[in-house]
Amino acid sequence: MSSALTGLFPHPIVQAPMAGGVSLPQLAAAVSEAGGLGFLAAGYKTADGMYQEIKQLRGLTNRPFGVNVFVSQTEHPGAGAGTTAAAGAAPLDAGAVEMYAQQLAGEAAWYETELGDPDSGRDDGYDAKLAVLLDDPVPVVSFHFGVPGREVIDSLHRAGTFTMVTATTAEEARAVERAGADAVIAQGVEAGGHQGTHRDLPENDGSGIGLLSLVARIRESVGIPVVAAGGLMRGGQIAAVLAAGASAAQLGTAFLATPESGAHPLHKQALTNPLFARTELTRAFSGRPARALVNRFLREHGPYAPAAYPEVHHLTAPLRKAAAKAGDAQGMALWAGQGHRMARELPAGRLVEVLVAELAQAGTALSELAVRGGDWR
């Protein structure tokens, strides 16, 4: 199974799918052409929008690539082997969403815009996107926010697609394996953007596991390959997760600053701007825990944001768009992993080359250490 994964791309480097317009076809193509695995992000797009990006990417590269899909957040009572196993959101508190909307009224007035409609939908076009991916298969499909039903995984397998699902605990990884997925993406708490927890329960906030510990736990819990994700910015870190048992490493923030990334210029600049010194997991922008650079919006609203995804995402979308248009990074969702200060403004293909060289150097150093019998002096 590990060879089925690593056989898709020469180097153990996966470009994380970053929703919201960051993971452009140009970025995925550059990574795949350099020997990594490029990814498109279907989240927040229509099924047709996803399909158009797939067509564009195919025109840029003949190498394997992946598409990431958000598992529907619609509740499925009694979900079992034949239904979506996500359904992991806490019961929606409409009153809490309304209170949060009232708190954000001042933001709407400041940016001269209206708040979004929190009831804009919970399934993100899930079924329609799956239909496209089954009708015109891609090499790899990954899932975030839960485990698809066994029949979804099986149908993708019949179409010749390799499947991966994010997990943030060993228990979630076992659920991924039971569903029949080909690999599990072990997402450490260091990761930027949304945590891919299968059940979004407020009582679990702050209980995330660091990547190295998570990879080791998951590696001992399942028999399928593990892809490590979370705060990875250097080839030496990739070597560390490979040594811990991962088959490949998934990097997001590292590719955020590349010219092929669709991130807003202010977002790219903020990664290394001393004004944004740290990251924090917050519900402020979407209602679900996601790691972002700490800015004014996060500080002022994070403590009061309810556990309501994607309702809060829809609610704040016009605010975030208006802040970006106004050139105000203090009102934007600046998703970033804990390693953001190590971001490098390199073309994506060149970044893959540098990471591969660093990985080789780290491997050589480890080999020399082993020859010396562990004498590191």
C-alpha positions as CSV (number, residue, x, y, z in Angstrom):
1,M,0.0,0.0,0.0
2,S,2.8,2.4,0.7
3,S,4.3,1.8,-2.7
4,A,0.8,2.5,-4.2
5,L,1.1,5.9,-2.7
6,T,4.7,6.8,-3.2
7,G,4.6,5.3,-6.7
8,L,2.4,8.3,-7.7
9,F,5.1,10.8,-7.2
10,P,9.0,10.6,-7.1
11,H,9.4,12.8,-4.0
12,P,7.6,12.3,-0.6
13,I,6.1,15.8,-0.8
14,V,2.4,16.6,-1.0
15,Q,1.2,20.2,-1.5
16,A,-1.7,20.6,0.9
17,P,-5.1,21.6,-0.6
18,M,-5.8,25.1,0.7
19,A,-9.4,26.1,0.0
20,G,-10.5,29.7,-0.6
21,G,-8.6,30.3,-3.8
22,V,-5.1,29.5,-2.7
23,S,-4.5,26.1,-4.4
24,L,-4.7,27.3,-8.0
25,P,-4.1,24.8,-10.9
26,Q,-0.8,26.6,-11.5
27,L,0.4,25.7,-8.0
28,A,-0.7,22.1,-8.2
29,A,0.9,21.7,-11.7
30,A,4.2,23.2,-10.6
31,V,4.4,20.9,-7.6
32,S,3.5,17.8,-9.6
33,E,5.9,18.7,-12.4
34,A,8.7,19.0,-9.8
35,G,8.0,15.5,-8.6
36,G,5.7,16.2,-5.7
37,L,1.9,15.7,-5.6
38,G,0.0,18.8,-6.3
39,F,-3.5,19.3,-5.0
40,L,-6.6,21.3,-5.9
41,A,-9.1,22.3,-3.2
42,A,-12.7,21.8,-4.0
43,G,-13.9,23.3,-0.8
44,Y,-16.2,26.4,-1.2
45,K,-16.4,25.8,-4.9
46,T,-19.3,24.6,-7.0
47,A,-19.0,21.2,-8.7
48,D,-18.6,22.9,-12.0
49,G,-16.0,25.3,-10.6
50,M,-14.0,22.2,-9.4
51,Y,-14.4,20.6,-12.8
52,Q,-13.1,23.6,-14.6
53,E,-10.0,23.7,-12.4
54,I,-9.4,20.0,-13.0
55,K,-9.6,20.7,-16.8
56,Q,-7.2,23.6,-16.5
57,L,-4.7,21.5,-14.4
58,R,-4.8,18.7,-16.9
59,G,-3.7,21.2,-19.5
60,L,-0.7,22.1,-17.4
61,T,0.6,18.7,-16.4
62,N,0.4,15.0,-17.3
63,R,1.6,14.0,-13.8
64,P,-0.6,12.7,-11.0
65,F,-2.5,15.2,-8.9
66,G,-5.2,15.2,-6.2
67,V,-8.5,16.9,-5.4
68,N,-9.6,17.5,-1.9
69,V,-13.3,17.4,-0.9
70,F,-15.0,18.6,2.3
71,V,-17.2,15.9,3.7
72,S,-20.8,17.1,4.0
73,Q,-21.6,18.5,7.5
74,T,-25.3,17.6,7.1
75,E,-26.4,15.3,9.9
76,H,-27.1,11.7,9.0
77,P,-28.9,10.1,11.9
78,G,-27.6,6.6,12.6
79,A,-24.8,6.8,10.1
80,G,-23.4,3.4,9.4
81,A,-21.3,1.5,6.9
82,G,-23.3,2.8,4.0
83,T,-23.6,6.5,4.9
84,T,-21.3,9.5,5.5
85,A,-19.6,9.1,8.8
86,A,-18.9,12.8,9.2
87,A,-22.0,14.2,10.8
88,G,-19.6,15.3,13.5
89,A,-20.8,18.8,14.2
90,A,-22.2,19.7,17.6
91,P,-25.9,20.4,17.6
92,L,-26.4,23.9,16.0
93,D,-27.3,26.6,18.5
94,A,-29.1,29.1,16.3
95,G,-29.3,31.6,19.2
96,A,-25.5,31.6,19.6
97,V,-25.1,32.3,15.9
98,E,-27.5,35.2,16.1
99,M,-25.7,36.6,19.1
100,Y,-22.4,36.4,17.2
101,A,-24.0,38.2,14.3
102,Q,-25.0,41.0,16.6
103,Q,-21.4,41.2,17.8
104,L,-20.2,41.5,14.3
105,A,-22.6,44.3,13.4
106,G,-19.9,46.8,14.1
107,E,-17.5,45.1,11.7
108,A,-20.1,45.2,8.9
109,A,-20.6,48.9,9.5
110,W,-16.9,49.5,9.5
111,Y,-16.3,47.7,6.2
112,E,-19.6,49.0,4.7
113,T,-20.9,45.6,3.9
114,E,-23.7,43.2,5.0
115,L,-23.1,40.1,7.0
116,G,-23.6,36.8,5.1
117,D,-26.5,34.4,5.4
118,P,-25.5,31.7,7.9
119,D,-28.1,29.4,6.4
120,S,-26.4,29.2,3.0
121,G,-25.9,25.4,3.1
122,R,-24.0,22.7,5.0
123,D,-23.1,20.2,2.3
124,D,-20.7,22.2,0.1
125,G,-22.1,20.5,-3.0
126,Y,-20.7,17.2,-1.7
127,D,-22.8,14.8,-3.8
128,A,-22.4,16.8,-7.0
129,K,-18.6,16.9,-6.6
130,L,-18.5,13.2,-6.0
131,A,-20.5,12.6,-9.2
132,V,-18.0,14.7,-11.2
133,L,-15.0,12.8,-9.7
134,L,-16.7,9.4,-10.5
135,D,-17.6,10.4,-14.0
136,D,-14.2,11.8,-14.8
137,P,-11.8,10.3,-12.3
138,V,-8.6,11.9,-11.0
139,P,-5.6,10.1,-9.6
140,V,-6.1,11.0,-6.0
141,V,-9.0,12.3,-3.9
142,S,-8.7,13.3,-0.2
143,F,-11.4,14.1,2.3
144,H,-11.5,16.6,5.2
145,F,-13.9,17.0,8.1
146,G,-14.9,13.4,8.3
147,V,-14.9,9.9,6.8
148,P,-16.9,9.2,3.7
149,G,-19.2,6.2,3.6
150,R,-17.7,2.9,2.6
151,E,-19.6,3.0,-0.7
152,V,-18.0,6.3,-1.6
153,I,-14.5,4.9,-1.1
154,D,-15.4,1.7,-2.9
155,S,-16.8,3.6,-5.9
156,L,-13.7,5.8,-6.1
157,H,-11.6,2.7,-6.0
158,R,-13.5,1.2,-8.9
159,A,-12.8,4.3,-10.8
160,G,-9.1,3.8,-10.2
161,T,-8.7,6.7,-7.7
162,F,-6.4,6.5,-4.7
163,T,-8.1,7.8,-1.6
164,M,-6.9,9.6,1.6
165,V,-8.7,11.0,4.6
166,T,-7.5,13.4,7.3
167,A,-7.4,12.2,10.9
168,T,-6.3,14.1,14.0
169,T,-6.2,11.2,16.4
170,A,-5.4,7.5,16.3
171,E,-9.1,6.7,16.9
172,E,-10.0,8.8,13.8
173,A,-7.3,7.0,11.8
174,R,-8.8,3.6,12.7
175,A,-12.2,4.9,11.3
176,V,-10.4,5.9,8.1
177,E,-8.9,2.4,7.8
178,R,-12.3,0.8,8.5
179,A,-13.9,2.8,5.7
180,G,-11.4,1.3,3.3
181,A,-9.3,4.4,2.5
182,D,-5.9,3.8,1.0
183,A,-4.0,6.2,3.3
184,V,-4.6,8.5,6.3
185,I,-3.4,12.1,6.5
186,A,-2.2,12.6,10.1
187,Q,-2.8,16.3,10.8
188,G,-1.0,17.6,13.8
189,V,-2.1,20.6,15.9
190,E,0.6,22.7,14.3
191,A,-1.2,22.7,11.0
192,G,-2.5,25.9,9.5
193,G,-6.1,26.3,8.4
194,H,-8.9,24.1,9.6
195,Q,-8.3,21.1,11.8
196,G,-9.9,18.1,10.1
197,T,-11.5,16.6,13.2
198,H,-14.3,14.1,12.5
199,R,-16.4,15.4,15.4
200,D,-16.3,19.1,16.1
201,L,-17.0,19.2,19.8
202,P,-16.2,22.4,21.8
203,E,-15.1,20.3,24.8
204,N,-12.2,19.0,22.7
205,D,-10.8,22.5,22.0
206,G,-7.2,22.7,23.0
207,S,-6.6,18.9,23.0
208,G,-4.8,18.6,19.7
209,I,-1.8,16.4,19.4
210,G,1.6,17.4,18.0
211,L,2.6,15.9,14.7
212,L,5.5,13.6,15.7
213,S,3.5,12.1,18.5
214,L,0.4,11.8,16.3
215,V,2.3,10.0,13.4
216,A,3.8,7.5,15.9
217,R,0.4,6.8,17.4
218,I,-1.3,6.4,14.1
219,R,1.5,4.3,12.7
220,E,1.0,1.9,15.5
221,S,-2.8,1.9,15.1
222,V,-3.3,1.3,11.4
223,G,-1.8,-0.7,8.6
224,I,-2.3,1.9,5.8
225,P,0.3,4.5,4.8
226,V,0.5,7.7,6.8
227,V,1.0,11.2,5.3
228,A,2.2,13.7,7.9
229,A,0.8,17.2,7.9
230,G,1.3,20.1,10.3
231,G,3.9,22.9,10.5
232,L,6.4,21.4,8.1
233,M,8.6,23.9,6.3
234,R,12.0,22.3,5.8
235,G,13.4,19.2,4.4
236,G,14.9,18.2,7.7
237,Q,11.4,18.2,9.2
238,I,10.2,16.0,6.4
239,A,13.1,13.6,7.2
240,A,11.8,13.6,10.8
241,V,8.3,12.5,10.0
242,L,9.5,9.9,7.6
243,A,11.7,8.5,10.3
244,A,8.7,8.5,12.6
245,G,6.8,6.2,10.2
246,A,5.2,8.5,7.6
247,S,5.4,7.6,3.9
248,A,5.1,11.3,2.8
249,A,4.8,14.8,4.1
250,Q,2.0,17.3,3.3
251,L,3.0,21.0,3.3
252,G,0.6,23.9,3.1
253,T,2.0,27.1,4.6
254,A,5.3,26.4,2.9
255,F,3.6,26.8,-0.5
256,L,1.4,29.7,0.5
257,A,4.1,32.3,-0.2
258,T,4.9,31.0,-3.7
259,P,4.0,33.1,-6.7
260,E,1.8,30.3,-8.0
261,S,-0.3,30.5,-4.8
262,G,-3.6,32.3,-5.1
263,A,-3.3,33.8,-1.6
264,H,-3.9,37.5,-1.2
265,P,-0.6,39.5,-1.3
266,L,-1.3,40.7,2.3
267,H,-1.6,37.1,3.4
268,K,1.7,36.2,1.9
269,Q,3.4,39.2,3.4
270,A,1.9,38.5,6.8
271,L,3.6,35.1,7.1
272,T,7.0,36.7,7.8
273,N,5.8,40.2,9.0
274,P,7.0,40.7,12.7
275,L,3.6,42.3,13.3
276,F,2.0,38.8,13.2
277,A,4.3,37.0,15.6
278,R,2.2,33.9,16.4
279,T,-0.7,31.7,15.4
280,E,-3.7,30.5,17.3
281,L,-6.5,28.0,16.8
282,T,-9.8,30.0,16.5
283,R,-13.4,29.7,15.6
284,A,-13.7,33.5,14.9
285,F,-13.8,33.2,11.1
286,S,-15.6,29.9,10.4
287,G,-17.1,28.5,13.6
288,R,-14.7,25.6,13.5
289,P,-11.1,25.4,14.9
290,A,-8.6,26.7,12.4
291,R,-5.1,28.0,12.9
292,A,-4.5,31.6,11.8
293,L,-2.1,34.4,12.4
294,V,-3.3,36.4,15.4
295,N,-4.8,39.7,14.2
296,R,-7.3,42.2,15.5
297,F,-10.4,40.2,14.3
298,L,-9.2,37.0,15.9
299,R,-8.3,38.7,19.2
300,E,-11.6,40.6,19.5
301,H,-14.0,37.9,18.3
302,G,-12.3,34.6,18.8
303,P,-13.4,34.2,22.5
304,Y,-17.0,34.7,21.6
305,A,-17.3,32.7,18.3
306,P,-19.8,29.7,18.6
307,A,-19.1,26.2,17.4
308,A,-21.2,26.6,14.3
309,Y,-19.6,25.5,11.0
310,P,-20.2,26.4,8.2
311,E,-22.8,29.0,9.5
312,V,-20.1,31.3,10.9
313,H,-18.1,30.8,7.7
314,H,-21.0,32.1,5.7
315,L,-21.7,34.9,8.2
316,T,-18.1,36.3,8.1
317,A,-17.4,35.7,4.4
318,P,-18.4,39.3,3.3
319,L,-16.4,40.8,6.1
320,R,-13.2,38.9,5.1
321,K,-13.7,39.8,1.5
322,A,-14.3,43.5,2.3
323,A,-11.2,43.5,4.6
324,A,-9.1,42.1,1.7
325,K,-10.5,44.6,-0.7
326,A,-9.7,47.4,1.7
327,G,-6.1,46.1,2.2
328,D,-6.7,45.5,5.9
329,A,-4.9,42.4,7.0
330,Q,-6.3,42.9,10.5
331,G,-9.7,41.8,9.3
332,M,-8.7,38.9,7.1
333,A,-8.5,35.1,7.9
334,L,-4.7,34.7,7.7
335,W,-4.5,30.9,7.8
336,A,-1.0,29.7,8.7
337,G,0.8,26.9,10.4
338,Q,3.2,27.3,13.3
339,G,6.2,27.3,11.0
340,H,5.0,30.4,9.1
341,R,8.1,32.5,9.9
342,M,10.2,30.0,7.8
343,A,8.2,30.7,4.6
344,R,10.3,31.2,1.5
345,E,9.2,33.3,-1.5
346,L,10.4,30.7,-4.0
347,P,8.6,29.4,-7.1
348,A,6.7,26.2,-6.2
349,G,8.8,23.9,-8.4
350,R,12.0,25.4,-7.0
351,L,10.7,25.0,-3.5
352,V,10.2,21.3,-4.1
353,E,13.8,21.0,-5.3
354,V,15.1,22.8,-2.3
355,L,13.1,20.6,0.1
356,V,14.3,17.5,-1.7
357,A,17.9,18.7,-1.3
358,E,17.4,19.4,2.4
359,L,15.8,16.0,2.8
360,A,18.7,14.3,1.2
361,Q,21.1,16.3,3.4
362,A,19.2,15.3,6.5
363,G,19.2,11.7,5.5
364,T,23.0,11.8,4.9
365,A,23.5,13.3,8.4
366,L,21.3,10.6,10.0
367,S,23.3,7.9,8.1
368,E,26.6,9.2,9.3
369,L,25.3,9.4,12.8
370,A,24.2,5.8,12.6
371,V,27.6,4.7,11.3
372,R,29.3,6.5,14.3
373,G,27.1,4.5,16.6
374,G,25.0,7.4,17.8
375,D,28.0,9.6,18.8
376,W,26.7,13.0,17.8
377,R,29.7,15.0,19.0
